[in-house]
Amino acid sequence: MLVTFTCKAYADITMFGDIALGMLKMMGHSDTVPGAILAEDVPAALDRLKVAIETVKATPAQNDPGSGQDDDTEERPVSLAHRALPLIELLTAAAQRKVDVMWK
């Protein structure tokens, strides 16, 4: 499943469903698709997402990247903080322009 976030202030952002649903929960919303955040609630959702991402970044990684294997042959997973950047930018633009954010 894919989830697409939209608002009138920024380009659409499409994410894998499991990642998008996790970020919705971090923002304090249910993982119901489709859904929306009203313009007046966007700044609070953005703040909750940023705090949650910082908390995840502060948590020690489960897999030690220095496991002695050749780094060129191993694919490194994309961090949640990097995956969240486009959504953070969308929410920031929506907050600045005071527009609703929707997802489907």
C-alpha positions as CSV (number, residue, x, y, z in Angstrom):
1,M,0.0,0.0,0.0
2,L,1.1,3.6,-0.7
3,V,-0.1,6.7,1.1
4,T,0.0,10.1,-0.6
5,F,0.0,13.3,1.5
6,T,-1.3,16.4,-0.2
7,C,-1.8,20.1,0.6
8,K,-2.2,23.3,-1.5
9,A,1.2,24.6,-0.3
10,Y,3.5,21.8,-1.4
11,A,4.0,19.0,-3.9
12,D,2.4,15.6,-3.1
13,I,4.5,13.2,-1.1
14,T,4.0,9.4,-1.5
15,M,5.3,6.9,1.0
16,F,5.1,3.2,1.7
17,G,2.1,2.5,3.8
18,D,3.8,1.2,6.9
19,I,6.1,4.2,7.1
20,A,3.3,6.7,6.5
21,L,1.1,5.0,9.1
22,G,3.9,5.1,11.6
23,M,4.4,8.8,11.0
24,L,0.7,9.5,11.3
25,K,0.8,7.9,14.7
26,M,3.9,10.0,15.6
27,M,1.8,13.1,14.7
28,G,-0.9,12.0,17.1
29,H,-3.4,10.8,14.5
30,S,-5.0,7.5,13.9
31,D,-3.7,5.4,11.1
32,T,-6.9,5.8,9.1
33,V,-6.6,6.2,5.4
34,P,-7.9,8.5,4.0
35,G,-7.6,11.3,6.5
36,A,-6.9,14.9,7.1
37,I,-5.3,17.5,9.5
38,L,-7.1,20.8,9.7
39,A,-4.9,23.9,9.1
40,E,-5.0,25.0,12.7
41,D,-3.8,21.5,13.9
42,V,-0.9,21.3,11.5
43,P,1.7,23.1,13.6
44,A,1.0,20.8,16.6
45,A,1.2,17.7,14.4
46,L,4.5,18.9,12.9
47,D,6.0,19.5,16.4
48,R,4.9,16.0,17.6
49,L,6.5,14.4,14.5
50,K,9.8,16.3,15.0
51,V,9.9,15.3,18.7
52,A,9.2,11.7,17.8
53,I,11.9,11.6,15.1
54,E,14.5,13.1,17.5
55,T,13.6,10.5,20.0
56,V,14.1,7.7,17.4
57,K,17.4,9.2,16.4
58,A,18.5,9.3,20.1
59,T,17.7,5.6,20.5
60,P,20.8,3.3,19.9
61,A,20.6,1.3,16.6
62,Q,19.7,-2.4,16.8
63,N,22.3,-3.4,14.2
64,D,25.9,-2.3,14.6
65,P,27.1,-0.9,11.3
66,G,30.7,-1.8,12.2
67,S,30.1,-5.6,12.1
68,G,33.3,-6.2,10.2
69,Q,31.6,-6.9,6.9
70,D,32.5,-5.0,3.8
71,D,30.2,-1.9,3.7
72,D,30.2,-1.9,-0.1
73,T,28.3,-5.2,-0.3
74,E,25.7,-4.3,2.3
75,E,22.7,-2.2,1.7
76,R,22.1,0.3,4.5
77,P,18.5,1.0,5.4
78,V,17.2,4.5,5.0
79,S,16.7,6.0,8.4
80,L,13.3,7.1,9.6
81,A,14.7,10.7,10.0
82,H,15.6,10.8,6.3
83,R,12.2,9.3,5.3
84,A,10.4,11.9,7.3
85,L,12.1,14.9,5.7
86,P,9.7,15.4,2.8
87,L,6.7,15.1,5.1
88,I,8.3,17.6,7.5
89,E,8.8,20.0,4.6
90,L,5.1,19.5,3.5
91,L,3.8,20.1,7.0
92,T,6.1,23.2,7.4
93,A,4.7,24.6,4.1
94,A,1.2,23.8,5.2
95,A,1.6,25.5,8.6
96,Q,3.1,28.6,7.0
97,R,0.3,29.0,4.4
98,K,-2.3,27.8,6.9
99,V,-3.8,25.0,4.7
100,D,-5.2,21.6,5.5
101,V,-3.1,18.4,4.9
102,M,-4.9,15.3,3.5
103,W,-3.7,11.8,2.8
104,K,-5.2,8.9,0.8
